[in-house]
Amino acid sequence: MAIPRDRQGRPIVVVTGIGVVTSLGAGKDDNWRKLTAGESGIHSITRFPTEGLRTTVAGTVDFVPVEEMSAPRMSERLAEIAAEEAVAQSGIGSRGNFPGPLFLAVAPVEIEWSQRMEVAKAAGANGTITYDDLLRVSAQFPNYHDRFMFGSIADRLAGIFGTQGSPISLSTACASGASAIQLGVEAIRRGETDAALCIGADGSVNAESLIRFSLLSALSTQNDPPQAAAKPFSKNRDGFVMAEGAGALVLESLEAAQARGAKILGVLAGCGEMADSFHRTRSSPDGKPIIGAINNALEDAGLTPDDIGYINPHGTGTPENDKMEALGVMNVFGERAKSIPMSSNKSMIGHTLSAAGAVEAAFTLLTLANGRLPPTINYAVPDPAIPLDVVPNAARDADVKYAISNSFGFGGQNVSLVLAREPA
Amino acid sequence: MTDAARDGLITGIGIVSCLGEGPDAHWQKLMAGETVVDATSFAPYPVHPLTPLDFDKQIPKKGDQRQMEPWQRIGTYAAGLALDSAGIKGNADVLSHTDMIVAAGGGERDLAADSGIMSALPTAANRDALLNEKLMSDLRPTLFLAQLSNLLAGNISIVHNVTGSSRTFMGEESSGIDALRIALARINAGQAEVALAGGSYSAERKDQLMLYAFGDMLLKGEEAPVWARGPKGGLVMGSLGAFLVIESRAHAQARNAKAFAKLSAVMADRSSRQGDPVAPSLRAMWSKIAPGVKAGGAAILSGAAGAEPATSGERAFLNEHPDIPVRATGSYIGHAMEPSFPMNVALAALALNHGKLFPPRDTTGFEKPMAGSLTQVAVTGVGYWRGEGLALLETA
């Protein structure tokens, strides 16, 4: 049998395992059922007091208990849940021995106020407490060292799943999950490995992280009811809703997957990226980097805009993102843009930040496989500047072969993935 | 194997550290066996301070500088030096397809704001409410962007217009090793033509030192060369920035670029760090380049951090190669986590470009002089806590 290659002569990269956890639940079945029913996972925050905050809602994952709560601890646990599901479904390797590298998209790690105050308390200073006081007693907290190294989450996951080589932790801000998948695709195409475990995870909703986004005016402040806060592409959209979750994909070369008789769940047909040099948080007004990322992904997949039947947008619900994304899509797809369904998962699960690219790639694969488009909920006031089919408020069936998943982030990050239902 | 056109050449070096700015300043200080130590500002921890820089030279807009914390300014500055060095600064055509991989930490705090909150909370009636209130009022809105790991890359895009792609790896030393490994692999495989890879670190910060003080990892008292830190060892952190322009031989030749050295191999691994893992990990990587290494013209630049047991583990490996002279760069510039490996690869390229090795800065006699001409340099990167890496550079 001929070795399966894509049009550029590279190994075809397929998906043989999918795992996902969001505020809607753990596991792709539960998530898919709620997503296509138009359910929201956004709720009032109970993890920490929200007194004095402009935004009091989020898509936190409250049903996963963790000890010694911190963002890295929560992110690690969410990553583990998603990866367990994906690896089990793929049936690849053996327990604790995954035959490929780990690419982990994760929020930057930092110590938080609960730990900082613990150290401050141990310092026993009266009145003004400074970092000199903290440094004096830091050595009493060896566990904080192991927990708050940037590489600690990937290190632990590499140990649990037995991935090969050096695990890569990466951040391209809110495009991180897509970048993790892109790194896996590239490694398989280079022939370095037959498989890769790509995870995006984010469990970083705490007071300071929420306040940071709030101070940048990025968050919705329409707290009541919480389920209606995320309103992508609506005229009255007023920001994104922070959320937690994880998505994991087992990627394999088609050849390796076929050789072991694995079920093919979908294809990673193309990846495209382009950096934006315009501004730290805003897109270039001409949309060039967004357009470039989508076109690069199409070119990488050997496809044209006419091949695409569905778009899973970044669709955060901020005035800026949705306007610029729509501009980019209308530029790439021209008149056809109006008839390509484009629905935002974030209307229901919120913005899972570092995980979003991976979570939404997983949902896009489910969309292709099930032939059903999840809706954009909370779509009550159309924005005339965005004359697109956002699959308003109710799921519907559609026979789609190729889809695009967009992810954009602060710092000029733009990544687009092209996903296919089955190998060409 | 890759054909010669897909070789990865180092055509640009941008480095700043306690030794100075740029390749020449570094070479002079290395040849003089000098270092710079600040023993008092962060006592009991000595650090290697960044040489004074005129940031305007690489970051012309004050507004841009204000949007960055020190590590981002250092990195954006070093990236600019690398682009200058490669002759592609301002070359919109090349920069639009330059793929960037940045190794970054981040999380630099507003120390005064933190101190105010820490001081106020213990006596507050409602600590949670006060924390929210203080964070809402005391955090500078743009501070978040100066803390985010991927915003070093973001700032490089904005200031230097590098727009091919932008990826940020995190995770201490391994992030720097993997940044170069992935950049080279993509070039070798034809997935990229030209890459800007590196990172930066500001050691002169109490919030950053605290992370390693948690693990009791920092050397206390007087600075000492890496091999002379005794059985407990210890890190001496150094502020530095290091970026490399790596490009395919085909791309470099097409624009008549001069190469400092050829980056022949970059490998990375993660041993469990149970028992005695560092030497076997290095040995396994070494076995892949060993057939091509010729004793006599080869040297090893060690990125040994000085922390134990990692540095003893590396030393066990180095002892197996008594015919190859070793230099621990940490004895000159300190240890800097994410950018350490890119910096050491830059120094290796610099030494190859000069065709000789710089003298030891070692009081133990472990580092031997090298008189002959230098044609190959292996660079080790052993994470003080996790991760191992090895690179091979050769005369271009």
Chai-1 contact restraints between the chains, C-beta under 6 A:
chainA,res_idxA,chainB,res_idxB,connection_type,confidence,min_distance_angstrom,max_distance_angstrom,comment,restraint_id
A,P49,B,D128,contact,1.0,0.0,6.0,A-B,restraint_1
A,E51,B,A129,contact,1.0,0.0,6.0,A-B,restraint_2
A,E51,B,N132,contact,1.0,0.0,6.0,A-B,restraint_3
A,G52,B,A129,contact,1.0,0.0,6.0,A-B,restraint_4
A,G52,B,N132,contact,1.0,0.0,6.0,A-B,restraint_5
A,G52,B,E133,contact,1.0,0.0,6.0,A-B,restraint_6
A,L53,B,N132,contact,1.0,0.0,6.0,A-B,restraint_7
A,P108,B,G106,contact,1.0,0.0,6.0,A-B,restraint_8
A,P108,B,S149,contact,1.0,0.0,6.0,A-B,restraint_9
A,E110,B,G107,contact,1.0,0.0,6.0,A-B,restraint_10
A,A120,B,M118,contact,1.0,0.0,6.0,A-B,restraint_11
A,T128,B,S119,contact,1.0,0.0,6.0,A-B,restraint_12
A,I129,B,M118,contact,1.0,0.0,6.0,A-B,restraint_13
A,I129,B,S119,contact,1.0,0.0,6.0,A-B,restraint_14
A,T130,B,S115,contact,1.0,0.0,6.0,A-B,restraint_15
A,Y131,B,L111,contact,1.0,0.0,6.0,A-B,restraint_16
A,Y131,B,K206,contact,1.0,0.0,6.0,A-B,restraint_17
A,L134,B,M210,contact,1.0,0.0,6.0,A-B,restraint_18
A,L135,B,K206,contact,1.0,0.0,6.0,A-B,restraint_19
A,L135,B,M210,contact,1.0,0.0,6.0,A-B,restraint_20
A,L135,B,A213,contact,1.0,0.0,6.0,A-B,restraint_21
A,S138,B,M210,contact,1.0,0.0,6.0,A-B,restraint_22
A,S138,B,A213,contact,1.0,0.0,6.0,A-B,restraint_23
A,S138,B,F214,contact,1.0,0.0,6.0,A-B,restraint_24
A,A139,B,D216,contact,1.0,0.0,6.0,A-B,restraint_25
A,F141,B,F214,contact,1.0,0.0,6.0,A-B,restraint_26
A,P142,B,G215,contact,1.0,0.0,6.0,A-B,restraint_27
A,Y144,B,F214,contact,1.0,0.0,6.0,A-B,restraint_28
A,H145,B,F214,contact,1.0,0.0,6.0,A-B,restraint_29
A,H145,B,G215,contact,1.0,0.0,6.0,A-B,restraint_30
A,M149,B,E172,contact,1.0,0.0,6.0,A-B,restraint_31
A,F150,B,G105,contact,1.0,0.0,6.0,A-B,restraint_32
A,F150,B,M170,contact,1.0,0.0,6.0,A-B,restraint_33
A,F150,B,G171,contact,1.0,0.0,6.0,A-B,restraint_34
A,G151,B,G171,contact,1.0,0.0,6.0,A-B,restraint_35
A,G151,B,E172,contact,1.0,0.0,6.0,A-B,restraint_36
A,G151,B,S174,contact,1.0,0.0,6.0,A-B,restraint_37
A,G151,B,R386,contact,1.0,0.0,6.0,A-B,restraint_38
A,D155,B,R386,contact,1.0,0.0,6.0,A-B,restraint_39
A,A158,B,R270,contact,1.0,0.0,6.0,A-B,restraint_40
A,G165,B,D269,contact,1.0,0.0,6.0,A-B,restraint_41
A,S166,B,S174,contact,1.0,0.0,6.0,A-B,restraint_42
A,S166,B,D178,contact,1.0,0.0,6.0,A-B,restraint_43
A,S166,B,A268,contact,1.0,0.0,6.0,A-B,restraint_44
A,S166,B,D269,contact,1.0,0.0,6.0,A-B,restraint_45
A,S166,B,R270,contact,1.0,0.0,6.0,A-B,restraint_46
A,I168,B,F169,contact,1.0,0.0,6.0,A-B,restraint_47
A,I168,B,D178,contact,1.0,0.0,6.0,A-B,restraint_48
A,S169,B,M170,contact,1.0,0.0,6.0,A-B,restraint_49
A,S169,B,G171,contact,1.0,0.0,6.0,A-B,restraint_50
A,L170,B,F169,contact,1.0,0.0,6.0,A-B,restraint_51
A,S171,B,S149,contact,1.0,0.0,6.0,A-B,restraint_52
A,S171,B,N150,contact,1.0,0.0,6.0,A-B,restraint_53
A,S171,B,T168,contact,1.0,0.0,6.0,A-B,restraint_54
A,S171,B,M170,contact,1.0,0.0,6.0,A-B,restraint_55
A,T172,B,N150,contact,1.0,0.0,6.0,A-B,restraint_56
A,T172,B,R167,contact,1.0,0.0,6.0,A-B,restraint_57
A,A173,B,N150,contact,1.0,0.0,6.0,A-B,restraint_58
A,S179,B,R167,contact,1.0,0.0,6.0,A-B,restraint_59
A,E186,B,Q191,contact,1.0,0.0,6.0,A-B,restraint_60
A,R190,B,A189,contact,1.0,0.0,6.0,A-B,restraint_61
A,A207,B,N132,contact,1.0,0.0,6.0,A-B,restraint_62
A,E208,B,L135,contact,1.0,0.0,6.0,A-B,restraint_63
A,I211,B,L135,contact,1.0,0.0,6.0,A-B,restraint_64
A,I211,B,M136,contact,1.0,0.0,6.0,A-B,restraint_65
A,R212,B,F144,contact,1.0,0.0,6.0,A-B,restraint_66
A,L215,B,P141,contact,1.0,0.0,6.0,A-B,restraint_67
A,L216,B,P141,contact,1.0,0.0,6.0,A-B,restraint_68
A,E273,B,S165,contact,1.0,0.0,6.0,A-B,restraint_69
A,A275,B,S157,contact,1.0,0.0,6.0,A-B,restraint_70
A,A275,B,T163,contact,1.0,0.0,6.0,A-B,restraint_71
A,A275,B,S165,contact,1.0,0.0,6.0,A-B,restraint_72
A,A275,B,S166,contact,1.0,0.0,6.0,A-B,restraint_73
A,S277,B,S157,contact,1.0,0.0,6.0,A-B,restraint_74
A,S277,B,I158,contact,1.0,0.0,6.0,A-B,restraint_75
A,S277,B,N161,contact,1.0,0.0,6.0,A-B,restraint_76
A,S277,B,T163,contact,1.0,0.0,6.0,A-B,restraint_77
A,R280,B,L145,contact,1.0,0.0,6.0,A-B,restraint_78
A,R280,B,G154,contact,1.0,0.0,6.0,A-B,restraint_79
A,G411,B,N150,contact,1.0,0.0,6.0,A-B,restraint_80
A,G411,B,L151,contact,1.0,0.0,6.0,A-B,restraint_81
A,G411,B,G154,contact,1.0,0.0,6.0,A-B,restraint_82
A,G412,B,G154,contact,1.0,0.0,6.0,A-B,restraint_83
A,G412,B,S157,contact,1.0,0.0,6.0,A-B,restraint_84
